[in-house]
Amino acid sequence: MDARTEKLHDIMHEYKLKATDVAAILGREVNTVRIWRCKSDNRNIPVDALALLELKAPAYAANKRASKARA
């Protein structure tokens, strides 16, 4: 598995994000995120998208948890 794909998996696991969450954070299609997650595909998440996800994931996850707590 490519290092960027592995990092994407790690971030998603750490913040309990689904492909739909990553797509929303990055403004991409869900299918694009699913392709990036494939271990055998050479279409990896771009470096800039991965960096943006690393920055935005903590706040997104916190807001998601807070929304669930209010419900």
Buried (B, 14 or more C-beta within 10 A) or exposed (E): EBEBBEBBBEBBEEBEBEBEBBBBBBEBEBEBBBBBBEEEEEEBBEEEBBEBBEEBBEEBBEEBEEEEEEE
